[in-house]
Amino acid sequence: YLDCLNAISRLNEDRRIGCRDELADVVEHFLQDENLTRDEEFRIQITQLQCGILWFQAEARTEAQRFREAADLFVRIFTDYRDECQQIGQNHDMCEVLYNAAINYESDYRIGPAIQIRRRLFQECGDDSEYAQDHGGASQWAKKAIYQIGGNYHAIAAYTKAAQYYEEFARRYNGEEEAPDALRNATVFR
């Protein structure tokens, strides 16, 4: 049944969101069944599956331009599964989950929540984080977050705050492609 829902969601764009919602409901039912989750290996596998399904749900909502719903799902992944799903699939991690939440809030014109999520992203995955210690440096998503916070403040005409974040980005990550633009913007705003 789960395989069928997954196949339909991948092949049929019109049913993508509905199938992924149904998948999430079934897996959530499994997670709530104490008889099933007694087996630790099964619980871990089903939790990983739930993280992947929530990721796909959020992506489908982003594609449908339902940005607030997508952002809320990405936040839910981080809030509910951050300790159990450090990796989602083979290519996604919790830093990217927060990054995507911020992008979707910004796309929904919710700049305040986008800034809050980006600050949290930098706290969790930036230079001084446990993530940086374990991975030999800040996440690429955390680096982008600092620059984008400057952009958010720039967009709402809070130029002093924008300059602070642009300067911080240019100082920390002077080798990044956006560093010259960040420094230029900071100079203009000072």
Phi, psi and chi 1 to 4 in degrees:
 res  aa     phi    psi   chi1   chi2   chi3   chi4
   1 TYR       -  -47.1  178.5   67.2      -      -
   2 LEU   -63.0  -40.8  -66.6  177.1      -      -
   3 ASP   -62.6  -39.1  -71.8  -23.3      -      -
   4 CYS   -64.3  -45.8  -70.7      -      -      -
   5 LEU   -60.7  -41.9  -74.8  172.7      -      -
   6 ASN   -62.8  -45.0 -170.9   33.9      -      -
   7 ALA   -63.2  -44.4      -      -      -      -
   8 ILE   -62.1  -41.4  -68.1  168.7      -      -
   9 SER   -65.7  -29.2   76.0      -      -      -
  10 ARG   -81.7  -30.3  -70.2  178.7 -172.4  -88.5
  11 LEU   -98.1  -21.9  -61.7  173.3      -      -
  12 ASN  -121.7  100.2 -173.0  -25.9      -      -
  13 GLU   -58.6  -36.2  -89.9 -170.8   51.7      -
  14 ASP   -64.6  -27.8  -63.1  -26.0      -      -
  15 ARG  -106.2    5.0  -55.5 -134.5   20.9 -125.2
  16 ARG   -55.9  -53.3 -177.7  164.6  -68.8  150.3
  17 ILE   -65.6  -44.4  -70.5  175.8      -      -
  18 GLY   -61.7  -43.8      -      -      -      -
  19 CYS   -65.6  -41.4  -73.2      -      -      -
  20 ARG   -69.3  -33.3  -70.2 -177.1  177.6  166.2
  21 ASP   -65.2  -42.3  -71.6  -10.7      -      -
  22 GLU   -66.1  -40.6 -166.9  168.4  -19.9      -
  23 LEU   -56.6  -47.2  -95.1  169.3      -      -
  24 ALA   -61.9  -40.0      -      -      -      -
  25 ASP   -63.8  -42.9  -69.0  -16.0      -      -
  26 VAL   -65.4  -46.0  170.9      -      -      -
  27 VAL   -65.1  -38.7  171.6      -      -      -
  28 GLU   -60.6  -39.6 -173.0   64.7   34.9      -
  29 HIS   -60.6  -43.3  174.0   75.0      -      -
  30 PHE   -59.9  -43.3  -73.0  164.3      -      -
  31 LEU   -65.3  -28.7  -76.2  169.5      -      -
  32 GLN   -86.1  -10.9  -67.6  174.8   -0.3      -
  33 ASP   -84.7  107.6 -172.5  -31.5      -      -
  34 GLU   -62.0  -30.7  -69.6 -179.8   16.5      -
  35 ASN   -64.8  -36.0  -68.7  -35.6      -      -
  36 LEU   -78.5  -37.5  -66.0  174.1      -      -
  37 THR   -84.7    0.2   56.1      -      -      -
  38 ARG   -63.6  -35.1  -80.0 -171.1 -161.6  138.7
  39 ASP   -76.5  108.3  179.6  -11.9      -      -
  40 GLU   -60.1  -40.1 -175.0   63.6   14.3      -
  41 GLU   -63.7  -42.3 -175.2  177.5  -26.3      -
  42 PHE   -64.9  -42.7  177.3   77.6      -      -
  43 ARG   -60.4  -43.1 -171.4 -166.8   65.1   71.9
  44 ILE   -64.2  -45.1  -69.6  168.6      -      -
  45 GLN   -63.6  -42.4  -72.9  177.5  -15.6      -
  46 ILE   -71.8  -31.3 -154.4   73.1      -      -
  47 THR   -67.2  -43.4  -60.1      -      -      -
  48 GLN   -61.2  -40.7  -73.0  -72.2  -33.0      -
  49 LEU   -61.8  -42.9  179.3   61.1      -      -
  50 GLN   -61.5  -41.9 -179.6   70.2  -36.8      -
  51 CYS   -60.5  -44.2  -70.4      -      -      -
  52 GLY   -63.5  -40.5      -      -      -      -
  53 ILE   -65.6  -44.1  -69.2  167.4      -      -
  54 LEU   -61.9  -38.2  -70.2  170.5      -      -
  55 TRP   -59.1  -49.0  176.7  -84.4      -      -
  56 PHE   -63.7  -37.1  -74.0  130.5      -      -
  57 GLN   -61.0  -46.5  -78.7 -177.0  -59.8      -
  58 ALA   -63.1  -43.1      -      -      -      -
  59 GLU   -60.7  -42.4  -81.0 -173.1  -28.5      -
  60 ALA   -63.2  -37.4      -      -      -      -
  61 ARG   -70.9  -34.9  -79.1  165.9  173.6   76.5
  62 THR   -63.2  -46.1  -61.3      -      -      -
  63 GLU   -60.6  -33.6  -69.5  168.5   10.6      -
  64 ALA   -85.6    5.4      -      -      -      -
  65 GLN    59.9   34.3  -63.1 -175.2   -8.7      -
  66 ARG  -101.9   69.0  -67.4  164.4   57.2  179.8
  67 PHE   -64.9  -41.3  -59.2  117.6      -      -
  68 ARG   -63.7  -43.1  179.7 -177.6  -95.3  176.7
  69 GLU   -62.2  -42.3  -67.6  173.9   33.1      -
  70 ALA   -61.7  -47.3      -      -      -      -
  71 ALA   -59.7  -44.2      -      -      -      -
  72 ASP   -62.0  -37.1  -69.7  -15.7      -      -
  73 LEU   -67.2  -41.7  -80.2  167.9      -      -
  74 PHE   -62.4  -40.7  -78.0  120.1      -      -
  75 VAL   -63.2  -40.1  169.0      -      -      -
  76 ARG   -62.1  -42.0  178.2  178.5  170.0 -152.4
  77 ILE   -57.1  -47.2  -66.3  169.0      -      -
  78 PHE   -65.3  -47.0 -178.5   80.2      -      -
  79 THR   -66.4  -46.7  -56.7      -      -      -
  80 ASP   -85.9  -27.3  -66.9   -7.6      -      -
  81 TYR  -129.0   13.7  -61.2  104.1      -      -
  82 ARG   -58.6  -38.5  121.1 -177.8 -146.6 -156.5
  83 ASP   -78.4  -28.8  -66.3  -29.9      -      -
  84 GLU   -96.0  -17.8  -60.9 -179.4   71.1      -
  85 CYS  -128.0   61.0  -64.7      -      -      -
  86 GLN   -61.0  -34.4  -71.9  -60.4  -48.6      -
  87 GLN  -114.5  135.1  -80.6  -64.1  121.7      -
  88 ILE  -116.5  114.2  -59.1  171.1      -      -
  89 GLY    66.2 -149.2      -      -      -      -
  90 GLN   -99.9  -12.4  -65.9 -176.7   16.6      -
  91 ASN  -123.9   -5.5  -59.4  -39.2      -      -
  92 HIS  -117.4  143.2  -48.8  -66.9      -      -
  93 ASP  -131.0  178.1   63.4   17.8      -      -
  94 MET   -66.0  -26.2  -75.1  -64.3  155.3      -
  95 CYS   -64.7  -42.4  -58.0      -      -      -
  96 GLU   -68.2  -32.2 -173.5  177.7    1.8      -
  97 VAL   -59.6  -48.7  166.1      -      -      -
  98 LEU   -64.8  -40.5  -72.1  174.5      -      -
  99 TYR   -58.1  -47.3 -178.4   82.9      -      -
 100 ASN   -65.5  -35.8  -73.0  -16.0      -      -
 101 ALA   -60.1  -46.1      -      -      -      -
 102 ALA   -63.7  -43.5      -      -      -      -
 103 ILE   -59.0  -43.1  -70.7  -68.4      -      -
 104 ASN   -70.6  -38.3  -83.1  -78.8      -      -
 105 TYR   -62.1  -42.4  -81.0  132.4      -      -
 106 GLU   -62.6  -40.9 -175.7  176.4    2.9      -
 107 SER   -64.8  -24.4  -65.1      -      -      -
 108 ASP   -92.0   10.9 -165.5   47.5      -      -
 109 TYR    62.4   31.0  -55.4  104.9      -      -
 110 ARG  -107.9   79.8  -59.7 -169.1   58.1 -157.0
 111 ILE   -68.7  -39.8  -58.2  -58.0      -      -
 112 GLY   -56.9  -54.6      -      -      -      -
 113 PRO   -61.8  -34.1  -25.8   34.4      -      -
 114 ALA   -61.7  -43.5      -      -      -      -
 115 ILE   -64.3  -44.8  -69.8  170.6      -      -
 116 GLN   -59.4  -44.5  -72.1  176.6  -31.5      -
 117 ILE   -65.7  -40.2  -66.5  -67.4      -      -
 118 ARG   -65.8  -38.0  -73.3 -176.4  171.3  123.7
 119 ARG   -62.7  -42.7  -75.7 -177.9  179.4  156.1
 120 ARG   -63.7  -40.4  179.0   69.6 -174.9  -95.8
 121 LEU   -59.1  -45.1  168.5   55.6      -      -
 122 PHE   -67.1  -37.1 -166.7   74.6      -      -
 123 GLN   -63.2  -42.5  176.7 -174.0  -12.4      -
 124 GLU   -80.8  -30.1  -64.2  -72.6  -26.0      -
 125 CYS  -131.3    6.6  -55.5      -      -      -
 126 GLY   -81.9 -168.8      -      -      -      -
 127 ASP   -56.3  -37.9  -64.4  -35.9      -      -
 128 ASP   -99.3   15.9  -60.0  -34.2      -      -
 129 SER   -91.3  165.9   68.5      -      -      -
 130 GLU   -62.2  -37.1 -171.6  176.2  -46.1      -
 131 TYR   -55.8  -47.4  176.3   94.1      -      -
 132 ALA   -62.8  -38.6      -      -      -      -
 133 GLN   -65.0  -40.4  -68.4  173.0   -1.3      -
 134 ASP   -76.2  -26.4  -65.6  -16.8      -      -
 135 HIS  -114.5    8.2  -66.3   86.6      -      -
 136 GLY    75.1   24.8      -      -      -      -
 137 GLY   147.3  175.0      -      -      -      -
 138 ALA   -67.1  152.5      -      -      -      -
 139 SER   -67.7  147.6  156.5      -      -      -
 140 GLN   -57.9  -31.8   65.3  174.1  -30.6      -
 141 TRP   -71.1  -37.1  -50.4  110.2      -      -
 142 ALA   -68.0  -39.0      -      -      -      -
 143 LYS   -60.4  -47.7  -68.9  176.3 -176.7 -179.8
 144 LYS   -62.5  -33.6  -70.0 -179.6  179.5 -173.4
 145 ALA   -60.8  -41.3      -      -      -      -
 146 ILE   -61.5  -46.4  -66.5  -63.6      -      -
 147 TYR   -61.9  -42.3 -178.9   77.3      -      -
 148 GLN   -71.0  -30.0  -69.4  170.1  -19.8      -
 149 ILE   -62.9  -42.7  -69.0  170.8      -      -
 150 GLY   -56.9  -42.7      -      -      -      -
 151 GLY   -64.2  -36.8      -      -      -      -
 152 ASN   -65.0  -45.9  -69.1  144.3      -      -
 153 TYR   -65.5  -36.2  -78.9  118.9      -      -
 154 HIS   -59.3  -44.5 -177.9  167.7      -      -
 155 ALA   -64.4  -30.2      -      -      -      -
 156 ILE  -100.3   14.6   61.0  173.1      -      -
 157 ALA    63.4   31.1      -      -      -      -
 158 ALA   -97.8   74.4      -      -      -      -
 159 TYR   -67.3  -34.2  -61.2  119.5      -      -
 160 THR   -64.5  -45.3  -57.9      -      -      -
 161 LYS   -64.8  -41.9  -78.3  -72.3 -133.4 -172.4
 162 ALA   -58.5  -45.3      -      -      -      -
 163 ALA   -60.9  -40.7      -      -      -      -
 164 GLN   -59.1  -46.2  -69.6  170.7  -10.3      -
 165 TYR   -72.0  -37.9  -79.7   94.3      -      -
 166 TYR   -62.2  -43.1  -76.4  140.1      -      -
 167 GLU   -63.2  -43.4  -74.6  170.0   -4.7      -
 168 GLU   -60.9  -43.8 -177.7  175.1   -9.6      -
 169 PHE   -60.6  -48.8  177.5   82.1      -      -
 170 ALA   -63.2  -36.8      -      -      -      -
 171 ARG   -70.0  -46.6 -178.7  179.7   51.0   78.6
 172 ARG   -73.4  -38.4  -73.1  179.1 -176.2  -99.5
 173 TYR  -128.3   54.6  -49.9  116.3      -      -
 174 ASN   -65.4  -13.0   56.8   23.0      -      -
 175 GLY   -90.5   -6.0      -      -      -      -
 176 GLU   -76.9  153.7  -65.0  -67.2  -40.1      -
 177 GLU   -58.6  -36.0 -177.6  179.5  -30.4      -
 178 GLU   -83.3   -5.7  -60.8   91.0  -10.9      -
 179 ALA   -56.9  -46.4      -      -      -      -
 180 PRO   -61.3  -40.8  -24.0   33.5      -      -
 181 ASP   -65.1  -40.0  -72.6  -23.5      -      -
 182 ALA   -61.8  -45.6      -      -      -      -
 183 LEU   -65.4  -40.0 -163.0   53.3      -      -
 184 ARG   -61.9  -46.6 -172.0  173.1   17.7  -96.6
 185 ASN   -62.7  -43.4  -72.9  -22.7      -      -
 186 ALA   -61.6  -39.8      -      -      -      -
 187 THR   -63.7  -44.9  -57.9      -      -      -
 188 VAL   -62.0  -41.2  168.9      -      -      -
 189 PHE   -78.0  -15.7  -63.4  150.0      -      -
 190 ARG   -87.2      -  -69.6  -73.0 -177.0 -173.3
